Amino acid sequence: MKLLKVLKLRGWLLVGTAACGVVLAGAVATLGSSARAGAALEERKLPMKFGWVACEPNCRGWVSAVGIITADTPRDFEEFSRGRQLGGATVVLDSSGGSVNDAITLGRRFRNLGLLTTVGISLQNRSGQSARPAVAPEAYCESMCVFLLLAGKKRYVPEAAHVRVHQIWMGDRADDAKAASYSAQDLMIVERDIGRLAKYTFDMGGAGDLLSLALSIPPWEDLHELDAGELKLTNLVTTDLVADVLPHVDISAPAMAELAPKTQARFGAEEPEQPAKSTKTAEALVPTGGVATPVAASQK
């Protein structure tokens, strides 16, 4: 909970992330150890961080983007990109979502750079300097992360990845949305941001089906996970070939078997694989005045 307080969350957010004990179940198995799983979980609680994953020889590398989108994320990306030739690079996403308007700003920056997008967990060299880094496919892209995914000029989603959507809501009233009261200004703000999100969706080449699916899931229901058909229906996926976004990196290669065992480690124990169940979890401070602004979704 201390990590959440650091974020200074306020106002509006796209609520609803998977429960922290379950959301990274696949990632826990993929990373292969409880220690690495714990580190990944902590990263998902923190504001989004960007890193360059070098991949040599004959492999350009890619951008790793892990964490929630906050008001600082667009600026952090600009600092990260300074001095780097990122045009046409691939961004590998693992995120619970976050700030609506800041995700839109970041997404437009991605598109201006001609970036490609996918979902995964970036793994650095583990078997010596000669080994290439890899991408583990069982990662999560939820909430506004889905709209960052949409920003890619080309977009690939591995079969093991989880892409989940839900409604925009007020962050400080998400825990008991039905019982909360709302002013006319509250309604004005959320409708304004839905309009901004709709324009962005169409500008990025997304289909109205994406908005329809997302805006039909209220904060008191589980997130809706898009199946393969819906990923194509919404235009979130533009290619079925990983080589179109990560040349020379096969995220489903046999070499990845040690990173993706058939059992899932949860809290240090192993048990048969089960579907992850997502629930809304969010925390935000009550706005202290002025117009509410979008804030990052986070995990408890």
Secondary structure, 3 states (H helix, E strand, C coil): CHHHHHCCCECEEECCCECHHHHCHHHHHHHCCHHHHHHHHHHHHCECEEEEECCCCCCCCEEEEECEECCCHHHHHHHHHCCCCCCCCEEEEEECCECHHHHHHHHHHHHHCCCEEEECEEECCCCCCCCCCEEECCCEEECCHHHHHHCCCCEECCCCCEEEECCEEEHHHCCCCCCCCCCHHHHHHHHHHHHHHHHHHHHCCCCHHHHHHHCCCCCCCCCEECCHHHHHHCCCCCCCCHHHCCCCCCCCCHHHHHHCCCEEEECCEEEECCCCCECCCCCCECCCCCCCCECCCCCC
